[in-house]
Amino acid sequence: METKILIPVNDSPTTQRTIEDIVIYKDRFPQQLVLLHVINDQLAYRMIPDFQIEMVRENAEKAALQRLELLAQKLREAGFTIELRLEFGAPRRVIPQIANEEGFQLLVIGRKTGSGEIRDVLFGSVANFILHHVKCPVLLF
């Protein structure tokens, strides 16, 4: 049975570095990877009139799928087989839920550098939150 690896991604430089590191260390990963992008719809729609919310969601979904495809292409060129996942919700809630309920054996996530330990203690980061709320091991890049 192949190891199930979940890689949450977004449009940040941290994600780009994480994908580049996975390619560098490709011999240490199984061929099959799952890229997950969670569109945070918890805050973004508060100031948008109700009649425009569906259009905004569709545009966000289209942009997210394009980003996922670009990241997947880099990994495919390195020899990986990629499954793409797109979800809506709060990333802090959705990522651990998927990792835990779907039996992933490893979660690979990039950690934003330069934000400072005090900031992480006071406000937390998504990576830090996920680290403490998933059942499987987490590889931080």
OpenMM code with the backbone's topology and positions (N, CA, C; nanometers):
from openmm import Vec3, app, unit

residues = "MET GLU THR LYS ILE LEU ILE PRO VAL ASN ASP SER PRO THR THR GLN ARG THR ILE GLU ASP ILE VAL ILE TYR LYS ASP ARG PHE PRO GLN GLN LEU VAL LEU LEU HIS VAL ILE ASN ASP GLN LEU ALA TYR ARG MET ILE PRO ASP PHE GLN ILE GLU MET VAL ARG GLU ASN ALA GLU LYS ALA ALA LEU GLN ARG LEU GLU LEU LEU ALA GLN LYS LEU ARG GLU ALA GLY PHE THR ILE GLU LEU ARG LEU GLU PHE GLY ALA PRO ARG ARG VAL ILE PRO GLN ILE ALA ASN GLU GLU GLY PHE GLN LEU LEU VAL ILE GLY ARG LYS THR GLY SER GLY GLU ILE ARG ASP VAL LEU PHE GLY SER VAL ALA ASN PHE ILE LEU HIS HIS VAL LYS CYS PRO VAL LEU LEU PHE".split()
positions = [
    Vec3(0.0837, -0.1181, 0.0000),
    Vec3(0.0000, 0.0000, 0.0000),
    Vec3(0.0884, 0.1247, 0.0000),
    Vec3(0.0591, 0.2145, -0.0896),
    Vec3(0.1350, 0.3391, -0.1024),
    Vec3(0.1015, 0.4342, 0.0123),
    Vec3(0.2019, 0.5064, 0.0595),
    Vec3(0.1826, 0.6052, 0.1648),
    Vec3(0.1014, 0.7217, 0.1104),
    Vec3(-0.0017, 0.7623, 0.1868),
    Vec3(-0.0847, 0.8759, 0.1471),
    Vec3(-0.0253, 1.0029, 0.2065),
    Vec3(0.0139, 1.0960, 0.1180),
    Vec3(0.0749, 1.2212, 0.1616),
    Vec3(-0.0115, 1.3386, 0.1165),
    Vec3(-0.0450, 1.4243, 0.2122),
    Vec3(-0.1252, 1.5434, 0.1862),
    Vec3(-0.0351, 1.6660, 0.1914),
    Vec3(-0.0463, 1.7512, 0.0903),
    Vec3(0.0329, 1.8726, 0.0841),
    Vec3(-0.0623, 1.9918, 0.0678),
    Vec3(-0.0920, 2.0604, 0.1782),
    Vec3(-0.1742, 2.1817, 0.1674),
    Vec3(-0.0932, 2.2928, 0.1015),
    Vec3(-0.1539, 2.3632, 0.0069),
    Vec3(-0.0844, 2.4686, -0.0663),
    Vec3(-0.1713, 2.5935, -0.0735),
    Vec3(-0.1057, 2.7051, -0.1017),
    Vec3(-0.1748, 2.8303, -0.1302),
    Vec3(-0.0917, 2.9067, -0.2324),
    Vec3(-0.1123, 3.0365, -0.2431),
    Vec3(-0.0398, 3.1127, -0.3450),
    Vec3(0.0808, 3.1873, -0.2883),
    Vec3(0.1365, 3.1375, -0.1793),
    Vec3(0.2463, 3.2060, -0.1109),
    Vec3(0.3834, 3.1604, -0.1618),
    Vec3(0.4861, 3.2429, -0.1379),
    Vec3(0.6235, 3.2004, -0.1666),
    Vec3(0.6629, 3.0766, -0.0854),
    Vec3(0.6037, 3.0611, 0.0326),
    Vec3(0.6324, 2.9435, 0.1161),
    Vec3(0.5903, 2.8164, 0.0441),
    Vec3(0.4750, 2.8191, -0.0191),
    Vec3(0.4292, 2.7032, -0.0961),
    Vec3(0.5243, 2.6741, -0.2112),
    Vec3(0.5680, 2.7784, -0.2806),
    Vec3(0.6615, 2.7592, -0.3922),
    Vec3(0.7892, 2.6896, -0.3443),
    Vec3(0.8432, 2.7366, -0.2298),
    Vec3(0.9650, 2.6753, -0.1750),
    Vec3(0.9398, 2.5305, -0.1339),
    Vec3(0.8240, 2.5045, -0.0787),
    Vec3(0.7909, 2.3680, -0.0370),
    Vec3(0.7880, 2.2745, -0.1571),
    Vec3(0.7239, 2.3168, -0.2648),
    Vec3(0.7170, 2.2346, -0.3866),
    Vec3(0.8573, 2.2140, -0.4430),
    Vec3(0.9380, 2.3177, -0.4442),
    Vec3(1.0760, 2.3042, -0.4920),
    Vec3(1.1545, 2.2055, -0.4062),
    Vec3(1.1353, 2.2095, -0.2749),
    Vec3(1.2050, 2.1159, -0.1858),
    Vec3(1.1580, 1.9726, -0.2076),
    Vec3(1.0307, 1.9546, -0.2331),
    Vec3(0.9799, 1.8198, -0.2600),
    Vec3(1.0445, 1.7653, -0.3868),
    Vec3(1.0582, 1.8496, -0.4877),
    Vec3(1.1241, 1.8063, -0.6117),
    Vec3(1.2702, 1.7709, -0.5842),
    Vec3(1.3389, 1.8522, -0.5044),
    Vec3(1.4791, 1.8244, -0.4718),
    Vec3(1.4924, 1.6891, -0.4019),
    Vec3(1.4010, 1.6599, -0.3108),
    Vec3(1.4055, 1.5353, -0.2330),
    Vec3(1.3088, 1.4299, -0.2869),
    Vec3(1.2836, 1.4322, -0.4160),
    Vec3(1.1817, 1.3452, -0.4753),
    Vec3(1.2061, 1.1967, -0.4509),
    Vec3(1.3293, 1.1551, -0.4335),
    Vec3(1.3586, 1.0140, -0.4101),
    Vec3(1.3112, 0.9678, -0.2729),
    Vec3(1.2782, 1.0611, -0.1844),
    Vec3(1.2338, 1.0270, -0.0491),
    Vec3(1.0818, 1.0259, -0.0350),
    Vec3(1.0117, 1.0577, -0.1435),
    Vec3(0.8659, 1.0632, -0.1418),
    Vec3(0.8085, 0.9540, -0.2312),
    Vec3(0.6891, 0.9068, -0.1980),
    Vec3(0.6223, 0.8142, -0.2906),
    Vec3(0.5784, 0.8911, -0.4150),
    Vec3(0.5430, 0.8180, -0.5177),
    Vec3(0.5071, 0.8801, -0.6448),
    Vec3(0.3749, 0.9557, -0.6362),
    Vec3(0.2798, 0.9076, -0.5588),
    Vec3(0.1458, 0.9677, -0.5500),
    Vec3(0.1404, 1.0722, -0.4386),
    Vec3(0.0992, 1.1947, -0.4729),
    Vec3(0.0839, 1.3032, -0.3760),
    Vec3(-0.0527, 1.3692, -0.3950),
    Vec3(-0.1064, 1.4251, -0.2873),
    Vec3(-0.2333, 1.4968, -0.2942),
    Vec3(-0.2079, 1.6430, -0.2586),
    Vec3(-0.2381, 1.7324, -0.3542),
    Vec3(-0.2282, 1.8756, -0.3288),
    Vec3(-0.3661, 1.9265, -0.2892),
    Vec3(-0.3708, 1.9970, -0.1781),
    Vec3(-0.4965, 2.0506, -0.1261),
    Vec3(-0.4879, 2.2015, -0.1141),
    Vec3(-0.5839, 2.2699, -0.1723),
    Vec3(-0.5956, 2.4145, -0.1540),
    Vec3(-0.7313, 2.4419, -0.0904),
    Vec3(-0.7296, 2.5181, 0.0183),
    Vec3(-0.8531, 2.5536, 0.0874),
    Vec3(-0.8774, 2.7019, 0.0676),
    Vec3(-0.9892, 2.7333, 0.0060),
    Vec3(-1.0280, 2.8724, -0.0126),
    Vec3(-1.0977, 2.9177, 0.1145),
    Vec3(-1.0380, 3.0140, 0.1806),
    Vec3(-1.0919, 3.0626, 0.3071),
    Vec3(-1.2121, 3.1512, 0.2781),
    Vec3(-1.3292, 3.0951, 0.2957),
    Vec3(-1.4510, 3.1729, 0.2697),
    Vec3(-1.5134, 3.2243, 0.3990),
    Vec3(-1.4407, 3.2199, 0.5074),
    Vec3(-1.4945, 3.2625, 0.6358),
    Vec3(-1.4905, 3.4139, 0.6535),
    Vec3(-1.3927, 3.4810, 0.5946),
    Vec3(-1.3781, 3.6245, 0.6149),
    Vec3(-1.3999, 3.7044, 0.4877),
    Vec3(-1.3670, 3.6481, 0.3764),
    Vec3(-1.3598, 3.7235, 0.2518),
    Vec3(-1.4933, 3.7780, 0.2042),
    Vec3(-1.6037, 3.7208, 0.2461),
    Vec3(-1.7319, 3.7578, 0.1881),
    Vec3(-1.8147, 3.8507, 0.2754),
    Vec3(-1.7618, 3.8974, 0.3844),
    Vec3(-1.8401, 3.9811, 0.4759),
    Vec3(-1.8829, 4.1135, 0.4142),
    Vec3(-1.8020, 4.1715, 0.3313),
    Vec3(-1.8317, 4.3030, 0.2753),
    Vec3(-1.8898, 4.2954, 0.1341),
    Vec3(-1.9219, 4.1762, 0.0883),
    Vec3(-1.9716, 4.1588, -0.0476),
    Vec3(-2.1230, 4.1403, -0.0424),
    Vec3(-2.1962, 4.2114, -0.1273),
    Vec3(-2.3419, 4.1917, -0.1307),
    Vec3(-2.3766, 4.0476, -0.1661),
    Vec3(-2.4855, 3.9995, -0.1098),
    Vec3(-2.5253, 3.8595, -0.1291),
    Vec3(-2.5354, 3.8191, -0.2759),
    Vec3(-2.5846, 3.9080, -0.3598),
    Vec3(-2.6043, 3.8714, -0.5003),
    Vec3(-2.4717, 3.8529, -0.5750),
    Vec3(-2.3609, 3.8960, -0.5184),
    Vec3(-2.2307, 3.8809, -0.5841),
    Vec3(-2.1464, 3.7679, -0.5251),
    Vec3(-2.1906, 3.7080, -0.4163),
    Vec3(-2.1096, 3.6064, -0.3493),
    Vec3(-2.0805, 3.4875, -0.4394),
    Vec3(-2.1805, 3.4395, -0.5120),
    Vec3(-2.1581, 3.3225, -0.5984),
    Vec3(-2.0550, 3.3519, -0.7066),
    Vec3(-2.0602, 3.4718, -0.7641),
    Vec3(-1.9628, 3.5096, -0.8661),
    Vec3(-1.8219, 3.5147, -0.8059),
    Vec3(-1.8093, 3.5704, -0.6875),
    Vec3(-1.6791, 3.5778, -0.6203),
    Vec3(-1.6275, 3.4378, -0.5910),
    Vec3(-1.7144, 3.3489, -0.5427),
    Vec3(-1.6736, 3.2104, -0.5143),
    Vec3(-1.6267, 3.1395, -0.6414),
    Vec3(-1.6990, 3.1596, -0.7511),
    Vec3(-1.6608, 3.0958, -0.8778),
    Vec3(-1.5248, 3.1470, -0.9255),
    Vec3(-1.5023, 3.2777, -0.9146),
    Vec3(-1.3729, 3.3337, -0.9555),
    Vec3(-1.2599, 3.2858, -0.8652),
    Vec3(-1.2862, 3.2769, -0.7358),
    Vec3(-1.1854, 3.2260, -0.6424),
    Vec3(-1.1532, 3.0802, -0.6741),
    Vec3(-1.2550, 3.0028, -0.7066),
    Vec3(-1.2349, 2.8618, -0.7407),
    Vec3(-1.1534, 2.8474, -0.8691),
    Vec3(-1.1854, 2.9281, -0.9683),
    Vec3(-1.1126, 2.9228, -1.0952),
    Vec3(-0.9654, 2.9575, -1.0751),
    Vec3(-0.9387, 3.0643, -0.9996),
    Vec3(-0.7999, 3.1055, -0.9733),
    Vec3(-0.7258, 2.9987, -0.8935),
    Vec3(-0.7918, 2.9397, -0.7951),
    Vec3(-0.7284, 2.8357, -0.7133),
    Vec3(-0.6961, 2.7126, -0.7967),
    Vec3(-0.7856, 2.6747, -0.8857),
    Vec3(-0.7592, 2.5581, -0.9717),
    Vec3(-0.6406, 2.5847, -1.0647),
    Vec3(-0.6282, 2.7070, -1.1137),
    Vec3(-0.5130, 2.7410, -1.1981),
    Vec3(-0.3833, 2.7307, -1.1192),
    Vec3(-0.3838, 2.7811, -0.9943),
    Vec3(-0.2639, 2.7699, -0.9093),
    Vec3(-0.2312, 2.6248, -0.8812),
    Vec3(-0.3327, 2.5461, -0.8503),
    Vec3(-0.3107, 2.4035, -0.8235),
    Vec3(-0.2491, 2.3352, -0.9451),
    Vec3(-0.2993, 2.3658, -1.0621),
    Vec3(-0.2461, 2.3042, -1.1847),
    Vec3(-0.1002, 2.3419, -1.2078),
    Vec3(-0.0655, 2.4677, -1.1828),
    Vec3(0.0747, 2.5104, -1.2003),
    Vec3(0.1677, 2.4355, -1.1046),
    Vec3(0.1251, 2.4224, -0.9792),
    Vec3(0.2063, 2.3490, -0.8815),
    Vec3(0.2130, 2.2010, -0.9185),
    Vec3(0.1005, 2.1461, -0.9595),
    Vec3(0.0968, 2.0045, -0.9979),
    Vec3(0.1878, 1.9782, -1.1170),
    Vec3(0.1911, 2.0713, -1.2111),
    Vec3(0.2754, 2.0526, -1.3294),
    Vec3(0.4227, 2.0403, -1.2909),
    Vec3(0.4687, 2.1230, -1.1971),
    Vec3(0.6081, 2.1138, -1.1514),
    Vec3(0.6366, 1.9759, -1.0936),
    Vec3(0.5419, 1.9246, -1.0172),
    Vec3(0.5609, 1.7927, -0.9557),
    Vec3(0.5494, 1.6809, -1.0588),
    Vec3(0.4591, 1.6955, -1.1541),
    Vec3(0.4461, 1.5941, -1.2598),
    Vec3(0.5738, 1.5862, -1.3427),
    Vec3(0.6331, 1.7017, -1.3699),
    Vec3(0.7589, 1.7040, -1.4459),
    Vec3(0.8702, 1.6319, -1.3714),
    Vec3(0.8594, 1.6254, -1.2391),
    Vec3(0.9594, 1.5548, -1.1580),
    Vec3(0.9251, 1.4072, -1.1428),
    Vec3(0.8127, 1.3631, -1.2016),
    Vec3(0.7778, 1.2216, -1.1997),
    Vec3(0.6682, 1.1822, -1.1019),
    Vec3(0.6055, 1.2777, -1.0367),
    Vec3(0.4986, 1.2466, -0.9421),
    Vec3(0.3641, 1.2332, -1.0128),
    Vec3(0.2760, 1.1565, -0.9507),
    Vec3(0.1362, 1.1504, -0.9900),
    Vec3(0.0607, 1.2331, -0.8872),
    Vec3(-0.0186, 1.3283, -0.9351),
    Vec3(-0.0788, 1.4261, -0.8451),
    Vec3(-0.2313, 1.4173, -0.8484),
    Vec3(-0.2899, 1.4182, -0.7296),
    Vec3(-0.4348, 1.4343, -0.7151),
    Vec3(-0.4586, 1.5753, -0.6627),
    Vec3(-0.5509, 1.6466, -0.7246),
    Vec3(-0.5821, 1.7823, -0.6828),
    Vec3(-0.7099, 1.7850, -0.6010),
    Vec3(-0.7082, 1.8610, -0.4915),
    Vec3(-0.8258, 1.8788, -0.4056),
    Vec3(-0.8471, 2.0271, -0.3829),
    Vec3(-0.9701, 2.0701, -0.3943),
    Vec3(-1.0063, 2.2083, -0.3666),
    Vec3(-1.1251, 2.2073, -0.2724),
    Vec3(-1.1118, 2.2782, -0.1617),
    Vec3(-1.2171, 2.2834, -0.0605),
    Vec3(-1.2410, 2.4284, -0.0209),
    Vec3(-1.3591, 2.4540, 0.0324),
    Vec3(-1.3934, 2.5850, 0.0874),
    Vec3(-1.4053, 2.5723, 0.2383),
    Vec3(-1.3637, 2.6760, 0.3102),
    Vec3(-1.3755, 2.6770, 0.4553),
    Vec3(-1.2543, 2.7424, 0.5188),
    Vec3(-1.2429, 2.7270, 0.6482),
    Vec3(-1.1277, 2.7803, 0.7209),
    Vec3(-1.0135, 2.6798, 0.7119),
    Vec3(-0.8988, 2.7183, 0.6546),
    Vec3(-0.7889, 2.6227, 0.6393),
    Vec3(-0.7501, 2.5539, 0.7700),
    Vec3(-0.7525, 2.6261, 0.8814),
    Vec3(-0.7176, 2.5664, 1.0112),
    Vec3(-0.8103, 2.4509, 1.0483),
    Vec3(-0.9316, 2.4565, 1.0028),
    Vec3(-1.0279, 2.3507, 1.0348),
    Vec3(-1.0285, 2.2412, 0.9280),
    Vec3(-1.0280, 2.2831, 0.8017),
    Vec3(-1.0442, 2.1893, 0.6906),
    Vec3(-0.9227, 2.0976, 0.6735),
    Vec3(-0.8019, 2.1519, 0.6819),
    Vec3(-0.6822, 2.0703, 0.6578),
    Vec3(-0.6694, 1.9573, 0.7594),
    Vec3(-0.6773, 1.9837, 0.8907),
    Vec3(-0.6702, 1.8717, 0.9857),
    Vec3(-0.7864, 1.7728, 0.9699),
    Vec3(-0.9031, 1.8246, 0.9383),
    Vec3(-1.0187, 1.7358, 0.9206),
    Vec3(-0.9940, 1.6358, 0.8075),
    Vec3(-0.9455, 1.6840, 0.6939),
    Vec3(-0.9179, 1.5948, 0.5803),
    Vec3(-0.8049, 1.4987, 0.6146),
    Vec3(-0.6972, 1.5499, 0.6731),
    Vec3(-0.5835, 1.4636, 0.7084),
    Vec3(-0.6253, 1.3536, 0.8040),
    Vec3(-0.7066, 1.3869, 0.9025),
    Vec3(-0.7461, 1.2894, 1.0038),
    Vec3(-0.8530, 1.1924, 0.9545),
    Vec3(-0.9538, 1.2424, 0.8851),
    Vec3(-1.0654, 1.1574, 0.8440),
    Vec3(-1.0323, 1.0684, 0.7252),
    Vec3(-0.9365, 1.1080, 0.6438),
    Vec3(-0.9066, 1.0311, 0.5230),
    Vec3(-0.7802, 0.9471, 0.5355),
    Vec3(-0.7266, 0.9367, 0.6553),
    Vec3(-0.6171, 0.8444, 0.6818),
    Vec3(-0.4853, 0.8750, 0.6140),
    Vec3(-0.4496, 1.0009, 0.6026),
    Vec3(-0.3187, 1.0340, 0.5466),
    Vec3(-0.2107, 0.9945, 0.6463),
    Vec3(-0.0989, 0.9436, 0.5948),
    Vec3(0.0115, 0.9016, 0.6806),
    Vec3(0.1143, 1.0112, 0.7029),
    Vec3(0.1104, 1.1165, 0.6199),
    Vec3(0.2055, 1.2268, 0.6335),
    Vec3(0.1432, 1.3516, 0.5758),
    Vec3(0.1685, 1.4640, 0.6418),
    Vec3(0.1264, 1.5942, 0.5920),
    Vec3(0.2525, 1.6764, 0.5742),
    Vec3(0.2706, 1.7342, 0.4565),
    Vec3(0.3884, 1.8154, 0.4261),
    Vec3(0.3420, 1.9593, 0.4071),
    Vec3(0.3978, 2.0496, 0.4860),
    Vec3(0.3549, 2.1889, 0.4781),
    Vec3(0.4744, 2.2808, 0.4978),
    Vec3(0.4698, 2.3932, 0.4287),
    Vec3(0.5736, 2.4949, 0.4461),
    Vec3(0.5361, 2.5861, 0.5610),
    Vec3(0.6379, 2.6369, 0.6257),
    Vec3(0.6159, 2.7290, 0.7375),
    Vec3(0.6738, 2.8631, 0.6992),
    Vec3(0.5927, 2.9645, 0.7121),
    Vec3(0.6364, 3.0999, 0.6781),
    Vec3(0.7532, 3.1391, 0.7678),
    Vec3(0.8588, 3.1864, 0.7073),
    Vec3(0.9751, 3.2271, 0.7855),
    Vec3(0.9714, 3.3771, 0.8085),
    Vec3(1.0337, 3.4198, 0.9151),
    Vec3(1.0463, 3.5614, 0.9423),
    Vec3(0.9301, 3.6227, 1.0166),
    Vec3(0.8291, 3.5430, 1.0537),
    Vec3(0.7144, 3.6018, 1.1228),
    Vec3(0.7425, 3.6186, 1.2716),
    Vec3(0.8370, 3.5431, 1.3230),
    Vec3(0.8768, 3.5599, 1.4627),
    Vec3(0.8035, 3.4678, 1.5577),
    Vec3(0.8759, 3.4215, 1.6567),
    Vec3(0.8185, 3.3290, 1.7542),
    Vec3(0.7102, 3.3947, 1.8382),
    Vec3(0.7282, 3.5205, 1.8729),
    Vec3(0.6275, 3.5877, 1.9551),
    Vec3(0.4957, 3.5967, 1.8795),
    Vec3(0.5019, 3.6304, 1.7518),
    Vec3(0.3801, 3.6380, 1.6717),
    Vec3(0.3110, 3.5025, 1.6687),
    Vec3(0.3879, 3.3949, 1.6491),
    Vec3(0.3286, 3.2614, 1.6460),
    Vec3(0.2636, 3.2250, 1.7787),
    Vec3(0.3244, 3.2643, 1.8893),
    Vec3(0.2674, 3.2349, 2.0203),
    Vec3(0.1378, 3.3129, 2.0413),
    Vec3(0.1380, 3.4406, 2.0048),
    Vec3(0.0206, 3.5240, 2.0267),
    Vec3(-0.0934, 3.4940, 1.9294),
    Vec3(-0.0596, 3.4781, 1.8032),
    Vec3(-0.1619, 3.4643, 1.7007),
    Vec3(-0.1656, 3.3265, 1.6373),
    Vec3(-0.0554, 3.2554, 1.6457),
    Vec3(-0.0467, 3.1249, 1.5825),
    Vec3(-0.0284, 3.1393, 1.4325),
    Vec3(0.0042, 3.0327, 1.3689),
    Vec3(0.0103, 3.0278, 1.2237),
    Vec3(-0.0667, 2.9043, 1.1817),
    Vec3(-0.1068, 2.9018, 1.0565),
    Vec3(-0.1816, 2.7851, 1.0090),
    Vec3(-0.0971, 2.6592, 1.0248),
    Vec3(0.0308, 2.6672, 0.9865),
    Vec3(0.1179, 2.5500, 0.9989),
    Vec3(0.1300, 2.5053, 1.1437),
    Vec3(0.1464, 2.5991, 1.2347),
    Vec3(0.1584, 2.5659, 1.3761),
    Vec3(0.0293, 2.5025, 1.4281),
    Vec3(-0.0829, 2.5565, 1.3903),
    Vec3(-0.2115, 2.5023, 1.4328),
    Vec3(-0.2291, 2.3597, 1.3805),
    Vec3(-0.1995, 2.3405, 1.2530),
    Vec3(-0.2136, 2.2085, 1.1910),
    Vec3(-0.1219, 2.1077, 1.2588),
    Vec3(0.0001, 2.1501, 1.2871),
    Vec3(0.0972, 2.0639, 1.3538),
    Vec3(0.0401, 2.0027, 1.4816),
    Vec3(-0.0406, 2.0795, 1.5523),
    Vec3(-0.0954, 2.0345, 1.6801),
    Vec3(-0.2340, 1.9708, 1.6701),
    Vec3(-0.2905, 1.9630, 1.5489),
    Vec3(-0.4267, 1.9108, 1.5375),
    Vec3(-0.4421, 1.7963, 1.4377),
    Vec3(-0.3329, 1.7435, 1.3867),
    Vec3(-0.3420, 1.6260, 1.2987),
    Vec3(-0.2869, 1.5044, 1.3713),
    Vec3(-0.3385, 1.3890, 1.3329),
    Vec3(-0.2968, 1.2634, 1.3961),
    Vec3(-0.1706, 1.2069, 1.3319),
    Vec3(-0.1465, 1.2427, 1.2058),
    Vec3(-0.0322, 1.1862, 1.1342),
    Vec3(0.0911, 1.2739, 1.1558),
    Vec3(0.2087, 1.2205, 1.1237),
    Vec3(0.3298, 1.3032, 1.1304),
    Vec3(0.3225, 1.4210, 1.0325),
    Vec3(0.3914, 1.5284, 1.0672),
    Vec3(0.3949, 1.6489, 0.9838),
    Vec3(0.5399, 1.6791, 0.9511),
    Vec3(0.5652, 1.7016, 0.8227),
    Vec3(0.6976, 1.7444, 0.7776),
    Vec3(0.6878, 1.8922, 0.7450),
    Vec3(0.7591, 1.9737, 0.8213),
    Vec3(0.7615, 2.1187, 0.7993),
    Vec3(0.8811, 2.1558, 0.7136),
    Vec3(0.8567, 2.2301, 0.6069),
    Vec3(0.9656, 2.2834, 0.5247),
    Vec3(0.9790, 2.4306, 0.5541),
] * unit.nanometer
topology = app.Topology()
chain = topology.addChain("A")
for resn in residues:
    res = topology.addResidue(resn, chain)
    for name in ("N", "CA", "C"):
        topology.addAtom(name, app.Element.getBySymbol(name[0]), res)
